[in-house]
Amino acid sequence: MTAQPYHISSDLDQASWDSFVTSCSEASAYHRYAWRGVIERSFGHQSHYLAALDQAGKAQGVLPLFHVKSALFGNFLISVPFVNYGGLLCRSELAERELLVEAERLRRRLGARYVELRHFGRPVAGLPTSSRKVTMLLPLAGSEDEQWERLDPKVRNQIRKALKSGLSFRMGGAELLDDFYRVFAHNMRDLGTPVYSKSFFREVTAALDEGARVLTVDLGELTVAAGIATASGEVVEMPWASSLAEHRPLCPNNLLYWEAIRFAIRRGGATFDFGRSTVGEGTYRFKKQWGAQPVQLYWQYLMNEGEPLPELSPSNPKYRLAIRLWQRLPVALTKVLGPPIVRKIP
């Protein structure tokens, strides 16, 4: 009997894992091993970091999975929860196939309804797929001046308006998290969405160190918009950004994103990632006016044949009443109630 070219390991060390991830151009920041600790410590979900190893013990594919189990929302495996990207990262179709076989075996052993793989750019053939979302990517110029000239005149005017309105900008690390979180929690309440705990963002900034920067836009002593930018390779992303609704006529979001783009250019970035959107909705139009272009996201599933695709989106009609009720709660109460709920909604 011939030996299998790969075997699946669930105990690949961090250095070997990250060495493989770094060598793959299609890798996201969330494939890196540090994200394992961030999610385990912040949300308590058990991780299963699967690697396809060749006969020399070298990784030829990886798949980070997290087991999320909830009486309300269900039992599933996600790669990677709470973020836009994850899924299979492989050098060969054989490694891909063997990791999928192992993921399906794990799904059945844990009694999970499905495995969700958050793929970007290239889907795996033959898997049930949701293509509702795109990510918005902006190619960056070589200098801030050149990038400024590329901006739509309307966007430039909105940035100027923000500055003329007396808004100022700060960028730093964990010392700015309180200001960020105050705005973020308020905005999430207004959206009717449970908020992450502040400790999650502390874990992110600690794990990524200089790869995560906290950005704020202030009106005097008051922070009116804030975000967290993360850097990985030549890509800078701002996965979490919010502003206070009553101050949006001053265009703080425009100043926030312009400063994030300037940060990306200064560190030699090639792409600014505005994050996922639904085509045609308000966030999509906001990102498109900066020159960002949509790239399809493929969220793919291992599940029993005939099962409907999962739908945990706030746009699902069955969540409308809960959203309206949440929007009426005091912000302070949502900071207490939100984290235990949102840890089950990946």
Protein Blocks (a to p, Z undefined) as FASTA:
>chain_A
ZZdfbdcdfkbcfklmmmmmmmpmkbcfklpmklmmmmmmmnopacdddddddfkopafb
dcdddddddfklopcddddehiabecjddfbfklmmmmmmmmmmmmmmnopabdcdddeh
iacehiacdfkbccddddddfbfklmmmmpcfklmmmmmmmmmnopacddddfklmmmmm
mmmmmmmmmnopacddfklmmmmmmmnmmmpccddddehjbcfbdcddddehjbccdfbc
cddfklmmnommmmmmmmmmmmmmmnopabdcebjadehiaklmmmmmnopacddddddd
dddehiacddfbfklmklmmmmmmmmmpcfklmmmmmmmmmmmmZZ
